[in-house]
């Protein structure tokens, strides 16, 4: 195993120029293998060695959560039609935004379209009496375990900027993702499985692609591992027929020695370190991973709880069930993208768009919460739901809504979160967050805090500068755990 010093990993940024065609091809290909398996291993404290560039994996304070499941609705779901009812919006429907709201700038420029009513039927649920629309009847049954945050806001008005900021705290690509920071700060509890796993449902690719789960300027072994959709999330994992464990170990040893020789010449390439570690982990995963991702062993009632018996909910239900199995086995951070390819982006026909998407994810998400709770895992698993922004109260193309970064809803459950509460509010039309406003920086700081990490003390030195996960902003929001 290669040990990188801080100078090797972080401050040596000179370029190695290939002198021959062979060297060029060698350097170009050295990171390819890491794309599939790099990021699988975030070392636990017992395996960290002095002199490496990794964080101290001991939490800064007692955590309330051991793992995170981030349910990311890519494209921006409408808070006005899910968790944030606005009677005044329906009363003024068809009129233009009152002058008191000022000029509204969206991704399409100045916005002058009339207000669009919400056609949803609303009802209060649970002992808490939390309002939820008829689009989410299954999630509504879990509101007493959920803290609904109606006052989120962000800076990114486009999908690329919004998704990037919600994942990395920056609208510009290149910074480590939230999952990478958690892996860097805490490591993994299972040396035979990835520490940070990502899944996206079929039908598209998340905007920005792997940048959303990248390790950025940190060593590549902290980036997320993308699992495939379907019955075989990890392709090519099983040992080919006729290959004994001894033969395979010999091949891995040869690869290891070749990679080690190359690493001795180019120690600044963290992708190579990630590649070496990925081969080591892949070998161990051949025993542990098949059992972890095999869902057929789950009884019928559990599969039905996640909606795996219905065509509309089978895909996301499979991912949610797999997420439960992964955190149950010590995976630290799991992110599930729903609507990959910005399918929640309802600039037109929001009724048909959101009806379909809500139905596809509502039962699986509720099933995840119920399953975690009945297994005693919800108390230690922080579940997060939301997208990169919300939707405007003004109409677009007559029957849709535009992007709204100035006020939208997310929710959290488990992991120390006090359920059955509504935090913050938007104005009477749902355009802007006005009470207990939580920026993305605050949201990330709060997630890290519940994992036992201080967003200002978790530091990685890059090119001589101390880098922090929330870009030196944001603070833990105490009402999440205290109500």
N, C-alpha and C positions, 0 to 999 in steps of 0.2 A: 504494500500500500504506500502511496506517495504522500509525504508530509509537505505541505506548502507553508512556508513562512509568510509572515505578513508582507514582507518586501517582495517575495516571489509572486504572491497572488494579487496584491493590491496596488503596489507602487511601481511595478516594473511594466511600463506600458509602451516600451519601444517595440517596433515592428521587426520581425525576422524576415528578410527578403530572400526568397528562394534563388539559388544560384544556377540550378539546372532544372530541366523539365521534370525529372524524377522527383526532385525536392518539391516542386510546385504541386504535382499530383499528390504527393504524400501529405503535404500540409492541407490541401483542399479537402482531402477525404478523411482527415483525422477526426473531424467532428461529426461525420454523417451517422456513424453508429450510435452516437450519443443522442441523436434526435429521437430515436425510438425508445431507448431505455434510460437515458441520462436523467438524473433527478430522482432516481428510485430510492436512493439511500441518504437519509439525514442521520448522521451518527448520533447515537445516544451518549450520555455522559460517560458511561463506563468505557467507551472506546475512543474517546477524544484524547489526543496526546498533546503535551505542551509544545508550543512553538507553531501550532497550526493556526490558520486564520479563521477558525470557527468561533462562534459565540459560546459563552459559558452557558450550558443548557440547564442550569439551575434557575427556576423561576425567580423573578424579583420579589414576589410575594405569593401568598397562598392563592392558587387558582380556584375558580368555581367551576371551570370546564376543563376537561381533558382533551376534547376533540371538537372539531367544527364540521358541520355540513352546511354549505352555502348553496341555496337553491336560487340560481340566477335566471330571472325571466328576461331573456335577451331581446331588446327592441323597445322596452319601456312600457309596462302595463299601466292602464289608467287607474289611478287612485280614486278618481271621481266615480268610478263604476264598480269598485271593489270594497274599499275600506273607509272611504271618506265622503259620506253623503252630504250633499249641499242643496237643501230645499230652495235657497235663493237662486241657485243656478237654473232650476226648472222654472221658477217664477219669471225670470228675466230672459228665458230662452227665446231666441230670434232677435233680441236686441243686441246692440253693440256694447262692448265693455265700457262701463262708466268712466268718465274722464278722470275721476279720482284715482284710478288705477295707473294712470300715466301711459306712456308708450311701451308696448311690449315687443321685444325683439326675439324672434325665434330663428330656427335654422333657415327659414325661408325669407327672413327679413322682417320688416315691420308688419305687425299682424292687425288687421282691421275686420276680420270676419265676425259674423254674429255668434252669440253664445249658443252652445249646443246642449240640450237637455240630456240628462241621464234617464234612460228608460228602465233602469233597474228597480226592482222591488226590494225594499230594505226591511230588516228585522233585527231585533236585539237578541243576542244569544248568551247562554251561560249565566252563572251567578253574577258575572260582571256586567252583563247587559251591553256587551260590545256590539256595535252595529256592523253587519256584514251583508253584502248584497246577495241576491239569489243566484249569482254566477258561481258562488263558492259555498254550496250547502254542506260539504264535508269538512272543509277547513273551519266553518262556522261552529262545528261541534267541539272544536278544540280551543276556543278563544280563552278559556280560563287558564290555559297554559301559555298564552301568547301575550306579548307586549307589542301592541300596534303603535308604530312611530309615524305619526302623520306630518311631521315637520322636517323631513329630510330635504336637503338641497345640495346642489353640486355646481360646478363651473362649466362642465362640458355640455354644449348644446347639440353637438353632432354625435352620431353613434360611436364613431371612432374615439373621439375625445371622452365621451361619457363612459363607455365601457372600460377604456384605459384607466380613467380616474377611479372608477369603482373597484377596479382590481389592483391598482398600483398606487393610488393616491395622487397620481399625476396624469394630466391630459396628454403628455408627451410620452412616447414609448421609450423603453430602455431601463426603467426602474424595476426592482424586484416586485413580484406580486405578493399579496397578503399571505397566501399559502407558503410562499418561499420564506418570508420573514418568520412565520410560525415554525417552519421546519428548521430554519437557522437557529432560532432562539431556544427551541425545546427538543429537537431531535425526534426520533421515533421510538415507540414502545415495542415495535416488532421488527427485528432485524431481517426477517424473511419476506417482508412486504414493503411496498413503497410508503414513504412518509407523507406524500402529497399526491393525491389522485384527482384527475379531471375526467369528466364524461360530458358529452354533448349529444342531444337527441338527433335523430335523423332528419333529413330535409334541408340541411345547410351547414355552413361552417361559421362559427362565431366571428364577428368582425374583429380584426386584428390578429386572429388565429393564436398561435402559440405565445405571442407577446403577453397575452393575458395571464398565463401561468409561468412566465419566464422568471429566471433567477436574476435577470438584469446584469448588474456588474458584480454580483456575488458568484462564487464558484457554481458551475453548472449543475452539480449534483443536488442543488436545492430546488431546481425547477420541477414543475408538476409532471406527472406521468399520465399521458392521455390513454385511456382505455377505450377500446372499440365498442360500438353498439352491437347487440346481438348475443347469441348464446356463448360465444367465445371472445370475451373482452380482451384477452391477452393472446394474440396470435403467435404461433410458432413456439409456444412455451414447452410443450411436451417433447420429450426426447424421441428422436426418430427411431423407428423400429430397427433392431440390429445393432444399435449403438449402446454399449454398456456404459455404466457410470465411470469405469476406469478409462475407457477411450475418451469419453467426453471431458473428464478431468484433465487428461493429457493435452487435449486441444486447448482447453482454457489456460492451462499452464504455459503453453507455447504462445498463445495470444498475450498473456500477461507479461511474459518476458520481452516480447517484441514491443509492446506498449511501454513497458518500463524503460527500455533502451531509448525509445523516442522521447519519453518524458525527461530523461536525464539531460537531453540536448535542448529541449524546449520546455523548461519548467513553468513558464508563465501561462501555458495553455491549460486552463482549468477544465476545458471540455474533455481533454484526454484523461484527466483524473476521474471525471464523471464516467467516462467510458469504461475504465478499468473497474470502477466500483459497480457499474451496471452489470458487467459480466459476472462479477462475484455474486451480486444479488440475484441475477437471473438464475444462476445455478441453484441458489437456495430456494428461490421461488418455485422451482419445479416440484418441490415437495409441499410447500405451503399454499401457493396461489391457487392451484386447481380446486382445492377444497373451499377456499375463500370465495371464489367466483361461481361455484357450482350452486345454482338455485333450485335444482330439482329436488334436493333434499328437504326443502322447506315444505311444510304440510299445506294442504289445499286451502285451509282457512286463512293462513298467513298470506298466501299468494292472492287470494281474493280480497284480502284487506287492502292490498296495494293496487288492486284493479288489474291484475295480470290475466284475469279471465275475460277481459273485455278488450276489443280491438283498439278503442280510442285511448285507453289508459295503459295498455300493456307495455309500451316502450318506456315511458317515464316511471311506471310502476316498477319495472325491472331495475332501473337505475337507482331508485330510492331504496329498494330492498337490498341491492348490492352495497349501497352506501352504509346501511345499517350493519351489514355483515363486516364491512371493512373497519368501521370504527369499533365494532365489537372485538376485533382482532388487533387493535392498537394503532390503526392508521390515524394520523394526527389531523389531517385536513382533507376533506372531500368536497369538490365543487361540481355541481350538476347544472349544466346549462340547458334550459328549456327554451324552445323557440329559436334554436341556433340558426343564424342567418337573418337576425332582426325580424323574426316573424311576429313579434308583439308590436311591431311598428305600424299602428293603425291610422295612417293618414286619411284613409277612406274606409267606409264599410266597417266601422268599429264593432257594430253589432255581430256580424257574422264572424269577424276575425277573433274577437275576444270570447265569443261563445264557444268556439271550437277549441281555443287554447286553454281556457279555464277548465273546460270539461276534461281535457287531456291531462292536466296536472293536479286538479283539485283533490281527487280521491287518492292518488299516490302520495301527495304531500301529507294529507290527513292520516293516511295509513302509516306513514313514517313516524309521525308524532305519536300515534297511538301505540305502535309497536315498540318504539323506544321506551315509552312510559311503562308499558306492562312488563318489560324486561328489566326495568330499573336502570335504564341507560340514559333517560332524558335528563336526569339531574346532572350528569357529567358530560352531556353532549349539547353544544350550542348550535341550534338550528336557526339559519337566517334566510329570509325570503325577500326578494326585491329585484328590481332591474336597475338600469343605468340612470333613469329619470322617469318622470311621470308623463301625463298628457295635459294639454291645455283645456280650459273650460270653453274656449272659442272653437268653433268648428273649422274643419278643413275639408275642402271638396264636398261640402254639404253634409256629410255623414261620418266624418272622421275627426280625429284630434291630432294636433301637432305635438312636437317634443316640449316638455316642460321641466327644465332643470331647477326652477326656483321654488318648487314645493311639490313633494310627492311622498308616498307611503312605503315603508318597509316594515317587516316585523321580525321579532326574535322570540325564541322559546328555548327552555331548558338551559343547562349550563349556568345556573345561578340567577337567571332572569326571573323577575317577579311577573308572573302571568296575570291575565285578567285586568290589564290596565291599558289605557290609551294615553300615549305621550305626545304632547305638543298639538299644534293645530295649524291649519292654513287659514287664509282669509275666507270671507263668506262665499266666495266663488271658487275657492280651491286653487288659486293661481300661485300664491306665494306663501311660504312658511312664515308664521308670525310669532308663534309662542314656542319656547324651548327648541329653537332652531338647531338642527344637527347637520353639520356639514359632513361630507364623506370622511374628512380627516377625523372628526369626532366619532363617527361610526367605527372606523378602523381602530382608533385608540381604545374604544370601549370593548371591541372584540378582543384585542390584545390583552387588555386589562383582565378580562374574565378568564383568559388563558394563563394569567399570572405574569404577564409581561408589561413593562412600562414602555410606552411608545417613545419616550424621551431617553430612556436608559438603554434600550436595545439599539446598539450602534455597530455599524460596519465601516471600517476605514477604507475609503476608495480614493486613490490618488492623493493621499495625505489629508483627505477631508472626512470628518465623521458624518456618515449618512444614517438617517433614521427612517423608520417605515412610514411615518406620516409627514415627512418633509418639514420637520420642526414645528408642526402645527397640530391642533386637535387636542382634546382632553376627554377623559373617561366621564361618561354621563351617569351619575350615581342613581338616578331615578330608575334606571333599567333593572337594578337589583333591589332597590328599596321601595319603589312605588311612590 
